[in-house]
């Protein structure tokens, strides 16, 4: 009981770290259910996990200057559409779910960025927020790729089953390799819209890393100067 209380206090004190850890665990979870049938219990577990990420993201952004009501307004439909998509398997519902998730993760990303740049002192949770913001951006672009694939079928190809629609894990893998500029993905955009979206993510990822590093370095130098003059 005491351990559970301490864990809950840590979660409340470090919402960004919790969001980051859960999203990293989610990558491992997706690996076990990515190739199962859409109506299987594994897919339901995946849907429930997605709902957990939505709730955690709302909890993180709630502590930021971003409006909480806006997050709820977008987050609740995201949760509902996640369940409807799993229950129906209808491509139209899947596309609607992807678009709402893009909007929700865009809102979360904005809130996290404002959180990191809100003051002149870097806290422990703001350091975690740098990683959480990065993973939120990865998931945002993965949902964007999924939406593009729904609107323009055949937007992406891969070394395995090149003509098939890409799975969620493949799109998440593409987003991660694009965001980190490793370029190791075997999933390739082949339609103009898909290539345009990938290029935008490449530019956004490079700019985010440059801005985040510059922010930390700048605050560190400023704090050192303050200590030297005091």
C-alpha positions as a Markdown table, in Angstrom:
| # | Residue | x | y | z |
|---|---|---|---|---|
| 1 | Unk | 0.0 | 0.0 | 0.0 |
| 2 | Unk | 2.8 | 2.4 | 0.9 |
| 3 | Unk | 4.6 | 1.6 | -2.3 |
| 4 | Unk | 1.4 | 2.3 | -4.3 |
| 5 | Unk | 1.1 | 5.6 | -2.5 |
| 6 | Unk | 4.6 | 6.6 | -3.3 |
| 7 | Unk | 4.2 | 5.6 | -6.9 |
| 8 | Unk | 1.0 | 7.7 | -7.2 |
| 9 | Unk | 2.8 | 10.7 | -5.7 |
| 10 | Unk | 5.6 | 10.3 | -8.2 |
| 11 | Unk | 3.2 | 10.1 | -11.1 |
| 12 | Unk | 1.4 | 13.3 | -9.9 |
| 13 | Unk | 4.7 | 15.0 | -9.4 |
| 14 | Unk | 6.1 | 13.9 | -12.8 |
| 15 | Unk | 3.3 | 13.7 | -15.3 |
| 16 | Unk | 5.6 | 14.3 | -18.3 |
| 17 | Unk | 7.8 | 11.4 | -17.2 |
| 18 | Unk | 4.8 | 9.1 | -16.8 |
| 19 | Unk | 3.5 | 10.0 | -20.3 |
| 20 | Unk | 7.0 | 9.3 | -21.8 |
| 21 | Unk | 7.3 | 5.9 | -20.0 |
| 22 | Unk | 3.8 | 4.8 | -21.0 |
| 23 | Unk | 4.3 | 5.7 | -24.6 |
| 24 | Unk | 7.6 | 3.8 | -24.7 |
| 25 | Unk | 5.9 | 0.8 | -23.2 |
| 26 | Unk | 3.2 | 1.2 | -25.8 |
| 27 | Unk | 5.7 | 0.7 | -28.6 |
| 28 | Unk | 6.5 | -2.7 | -27.0 |
| 29 | Unk | 2.8 | -3.5 | -26.6 |
| 30 | Unk | 2.0 | -2.8 | -30.2 |
| 31 | Unk | 4.7 | -5.3 | -31.3 |
| 32 | Unk | 2.7 | -8.1 | -29.8 |
| 33 | Unk | -0.7 | -7.2 | -31.3 |
| 34 | Unk | 0.2 | -5.5 | -34.5 |
| 35 | Unk | -0.4 | -8.6 | -36.7 |
| 36 | Unk | -3.5 | -10.0 | -35.0 |
| 37 | Unk | -7.1 | -9.7 | -36.3 |
| 38 | Unk | -8.8 | -6.3 | -35.8 |
| 39 | Unk | -11.6 | -7.9 | -33.8 |
| 40 | Unk | -9.3 | -9.9 | -31.4 |
| 41 | Unk | -9.0 | -9.2 | -27.7 |
| 42 | Unk | -5.4 | -8.1 | -28.3 |
| 43 | Unk | -6.8 | -5.2 | -30.4 |
| 44 | Unk | -9.2 | -4.4 | -27.7 |
| 45 | Unk | -6.2 | -4.2 | -25.3 |
| 46 | Unk | -4.5 | -1.9 | -27.8 |
| 47 | Unk | -7.6 | 0.3 | -27.9 |
| 48 | Unk | -7.7 | 0.5 | -24.1 |
| 49 | Unk | -4.1 | 1.4 | -23.9 |
| 50 | Unk | -4.6 | 4.2 | -26.4 |
| 51 | Unk | -7.3 | 5.5 | -24.1 |
| 52 | Unk | -4.8 | 5.5 | -21.2 |
| 53 | Unk | -2.4 | 7.5 | -23.3 |
| 54 | Unk | -5.2 | 10.0 | -24.0 |
| 55 | Unk | -6.0 | 10.4 | -20.3 |
| 56 | Unk | -2.4 | 10.8 | -19.3 |
| 57 | Unk | -1.9 | 13.4 | -22.0 |
| 58 | Unk | -4.8 | 15.3 | -20.7 |
| 59 | Unk | -3.4 | 15.2 | -17.2 |
| 60 | Unk | 0.0 | 16.5 | -18.4 |
| 61 | Unk | -1.4 | 19.4 | -20.4 |
| 62 | Unk | -3.9 | 20.3 | -17.7 |
| 63 | Unk | -0.9 | 21.6 | -15.8 |
| 64 | Unk | 0.1 | 23.9 | -18.7 |
| 65 | Unk | -1.4 | 27.3 | -19.8 |
| 66 | Unk | -3.4 | 25.4 | -22.5 |
| 67 | Unk | -7.1 | 25.4 | -21.9 |
| 68 | Unk | -8.3 | 22.2 | -20.2 |
| 69 | Unk | -11.7 | 22.4 | -21.7 |
| 70 | Unk | -10.3 | 22.3 | -25.2 |
| 71 | Unk | -8.4 | 19.1 | -24.4 |
| 72 | Unk | -11.5 | 17.5 | -23.0 |
| 73 | Unk | -13.5 | 18.6 | -26.1 |
| 74 | Unk | -11.0 | 16.8 | -28.3 |
| 75 | Unk | -10.0 | 14.0 | -26.0 |
| 76 | Unk | -13.4 | 12.6 | -25.3 |
| 77 | Unk | -14.3 | 12.1 | -29.0 |
| 78 | Unk | -10.8 | 10.5 | -29.4 |
| 79 | Unk | -11.6 | 7.9 | -26.8 |
| 80 | Unk | -15.1 | 7.2 | -28.2 |
| 81 | Unk | -13.8 | 6.9 | -31.7 |
| 82 | Unk | -11.0 | 4.6 | -30.6 |
| 83 | Unk | -13.7 | 2.2 | -29.3 |
| 84 | Unk | -16.0 | 2.6 | -32.2 |
| 85 | Unk | -13.1 | 2.0 | -34.7 |
| 86 | Unk | -12.3 | -1.3 | -32.9 |
| 87 | Unk | -15.9 | -2.4 | -32.7 |
| 88 | Unk | -16.9 | -1.7 | -36.3 |
| 89 | Unk | -13.7 | -2.0 | -38.3 |
| 90 | Unk | -15.2 | 0.5 | -40.7 |
| 91 | Unk | -12.6 | 2.5 | -42.7 |
| 92 | Unk | -14.7 | 5.6 | -42.4 |
| 93 | Unk | -14.7 | 5.4 | -38.6 |
| 94 | Unk | -11.0 | 4.6 | -38.7 |
| 95 | Unk | -10.2 | 7.7 | -40.7 |
| 96 | Unk | -12.4 | 9.8 | -38.4 |
| 97 | Unk | -10.5 | 8.4 | -35.4 |
| 98 | Unk | -7.1 | 9.2 | -37.0 |
| 99 | Unk | -8.1 | 12.8 | -37.8 |
| 100 | Unk | -9.4 | 13.4 | -34.2 |
| 101 | Unk | -6.2 | 11.9 | -32.8 |
| 102 | Unk | -4.1 | 14.2 | -35.0 |
| 103 | Unk | -6.0 | 17.2 | -33.6 |
| 104 | Unk | -5.7 | 15.9 | -30.0 |
| 105 | Unk | -2.0 | 15.2 | -30.2 |
| 106 | Unk | -1.5 | 18.5 | -31.9 |
| 107 | Unk | -3.2 | 20.1 | -28.9 |
| 108 | Unk | -1.1 | 18.1 | -26.5 |
| 109 | Unk | 2.1 | 19.0 | -28.3 |
| 110 | Unk | 1.2 | 22.7 | -28.2 |
| 111 | Unk | 0.6 | 22.4 | -24.4 |
| 112 | Unk | 3.9 | 20.6 | -23.7 |
| 113 | Unk | 5.8 | 23.2 | -25.8 |
| 114 | Unk | 4.2 | 26.0 | -23.8 |
| 115 | Unk | 5.0 | 24.2 | -20.6 |
| 116 | Unk | 8.7 | 23.9 | -21.5 |
| 117 | Unk | 9.0 | 27.5 | -22.5 |
| 118 | Unk | 6.7 | 29.0 | -19.7 |
| 119 | Unk | 9.4 | 30.1 | -17.2 |
| 120 | Unk | 13.1 | 30.8 | -16.9 |
| 121 | Unk | 14.0 | 27.9 | -14.8 |
| 122 | Unk | 14.3 | 24.3 | -15.9 |
| 123 | Unk | 12.6 | 21.8 | -13.5 |
| 124 | Unk | 13.0 | 18.0 | -13.4 |
| 125 | Unk | 9.6 | 17.5 | -15.0 |
| 126 | Unk | 10.4 | 20.0 | -17.8 |
| 127 | Unk | 13.4 | 17.8 | -18.7 |
| 128 | Unk | 11.1 | 14.8 | -18.9 |
| 129 | Unk | 8.7 | 17.0 | -21.0 |
| 130 | Unk | 11.4 | 17.3 | -23.7 |
| 131 | Unk | 11.3 | 13.5 | -24.2 |
| 132 | Unk | 7.5 | 13.4 | -23.8 |
| 133 | Unk | 7.0 | 16.1 | -26.3 |
| 134 | Unk | 9.2 | 14.2 | -28.8 |
| 135 | Unk | 7.2 | 11.0 | -28.4 |
| 136 | Unk | 3.9 | 12.9 | -28.6 |
| 137 | Unk | 5.1 | 14.4 | -31.9 |
| 138 | Unk | 6.1 | 10.9 | -33.1 |
| 139 | Unk | 2.6 | 9.6 | -32.4 |
| 140 | Unk | 1.0 | 12.7 | -34.0 |
| 141 | Unk | 2.7 | 12.1 | -37.3 |
| 142 | Unk | 2.0 | 8.4 | -37.1 |
| 143 | Unk | -1.7 | 9.2 | -36.9 |
| 144 | Unk | -1.3 | 11.7 | -39.8 |
| 145 | Unk | 0.3 | 9.0 | -41.9 |
| 146 | Unk | -2.6 | 6.6 | -41.0 |
| 147 | Unk | -5.1 | 9.4 | -42.1 |
| 148 | Unk | -3.2 | 10.0 | -45.3 |
| 149 | Unk | -3.2 | 6.2 | -46.0 |
| 150 | Unk | -7.0 | 6.2 | -45.5 |
| 151 | Unk | -7.6 | 9.2 | -47.8 |
| 152 | Unk | -5.1 | 8.1 | -50.5 |
| 153 | Unk | -4.7 | 4.3 | -50.4 |
| 154 | Unk | -1.3 | 3.0 | -51.4 |
| 155 | Unk | 0.5 | 6.1 | -50.1 |
| 156 | Unk | 3.1 | 3.9 | -48.4 |
| 157 | Unk | 5.0 | 0.7 | -49.5 |
| 158 | Unk | 7.4 | -1.6 | -47.7 |
| 159 | Unk | 9.8 | -4.4 | -48.2 |
| 160 | Unk | 7.2 | -6.9 | -46.9 |
| 161 | Unk | 3.8 | -7.1 | -48.6 |
| 162 | Unk | 4.5 | -3.9 | -50.6 |
| 163 | Unk | 0.9 | -3.6 | -51.9 |
| 164 | Unk | -0.8 | -3.9 | -48.5 |
| 165 | Unk | -2.0 | -1.1 | -46.3 |
| 166 | Unk | 0.6 | -0.4 | -43.7 |
| 167 | Unk | -0.1 | -1.4 | -40.1 |
| 168 | Unk | -0.1 | 1.0 | -37.2 |
| 169 | Unk | 3.3 | -0.3 | -35.9 |
| 170 | Unk | 4.8 | 0.2 | -39.4 |
| 171 | Unk | 3.6 | 3.8 | -39.5 |
| 172 | Unk | 4.8 | 4.4 | -36.0 |
| 173 | Unk | 8.2 | 3.0 | -37.1 |
| 174 | Unk | 8.2 | 5.3 | -40.1 |
| 175 | Unk | 7.4 | 8.3 | -37.9 |
| 176 | Unk | 10.1 | 7.4 | -35.4 |
| 177 | Unk | 12.8 | 7.0 | -38.0 |
| 178 | Unk | 11.8 | 10.2 | -39.7 |
| 179 | Unk | 11.6 | 12.2 | -36.5 |
| 180 | Unk | 15.0 | 11.0 | -35.4 |
| 181 | Unk | 16.5 | 11.4 | -38.9 |
| 182 | Unk | 18.0 | 7.9 | -38.8 |
| 183 | Unk | 16.5 | 7.0 | -42.2 |
| 184 | Unk | 16.4 | 3.3 | -41.4 |
| 185 | Unk | 12.8 | 2.6 | -42.2 |
| 186 | Unk | 11.8 | 0.0 | -44.7 |
| 187 | Unk | 8.4 | 1.8 | -45.0 |
| 188 | Unk | 8.6 | 4.3 | -47.8 |
| 189 | Unk | 6.1 | 7.0 | -49.0 |
| 190 | Unk | 5.4 | 6.7 | -52.7 |
| 191 | Unk | 2.5 | 9.1 | -53.3 |
| 192 | Unk | 3.0 | 12.9 | -53.4 |
| 193 | Unk | 0.9 | 13.8 | -50.4 |
| 194 | Unk | 2.6 | 11.1 | -48.3 |
| 195 | Unk | 6.1 | 12.3 | -49.3 |
| 196 | Unk | 5.1 | 15.9 | -48.5 |
| 197 | Unk | 3.9 | 15.0 | -45.0 |
| 198 | Unk | 7.2 | 13.0 | -44.4 |
| 199 | Unk | 9.2 | 16.0 | -45.5 |
| 200 | Unk | 7.3 | 18.3 | -43.2 |
| 201 | Unk | 8.0 | 16.0 | -40.3 |
| 202 | Unk | 11.7 | 15.8 | -41.2 |
| 203 | Unk | 11.9 | 19.6 | -41.0 |
| 204 | Unk | 9.8 | 19.8 | -37.8 |
| 205 | Unk | 11.9 | 17.2 | -36.1 |
| 206 | Unk | 15.2 | 18.9 | -36.9 |
| 207 | Unk | 13.8 | 22.3 | -35.7 |
| 208 | Unk | 12.4 | 20.8 | -32.5 |
| 209 | Unk | 15.8 | 19.3 | -31.5 |
| 210 | Unk | 17.6 | 22.5 | -32.4 |
| 211 | Unk | 15.2 | 24.6 | -30.3 |
| 212 | Unk | 15.1 | 22.3 | -27.4 |
| 213 | Unk | 18.8 | 22.0 | -27.1 |
| 214 | Unk | 19.2 | 25.8 | -27.5 |
| 215 | Unk | 16.6 | 26.4 | -24.8 |
| 216 | Unk | 18.4 | 24.1 | -22.3 |
| 217 | Unk | 21.8 | 25.5 | -23.1 |
| 218 | Unk | 20.6 | 29.1 | -22.9 |
| 219 | Unk | 18.9 | 28.6 | -19.5 |
| 220 | Unk | 22.0 | 26.8 | -18.1 |
| 221 | Unk | 24.3 | 29.7 | -19.2 |
| 222 | Unk | 21.8 | 32.2 | -17.8 |
| 223 | Unk | 21.6 | 30.4 | -14.4 |
| 224 | Unk | 25.4 | 30.3 | -14.2 |
| 225 | Unk | 25.7 | 34.0 | -14.9 |
| 226 | Unk | 23.1 | 34.7 | -12.2 |
| 227 | Unk | 25.1 | 32.6 | -9.7 |
| 228 | Unk | 28.4 | 34.4 | -10.6 |
| 229 | Unk | 26.9 | 37.8 | -10.2 |
| 230 | Unk | 25.1 | 37.0 | -6.9 |
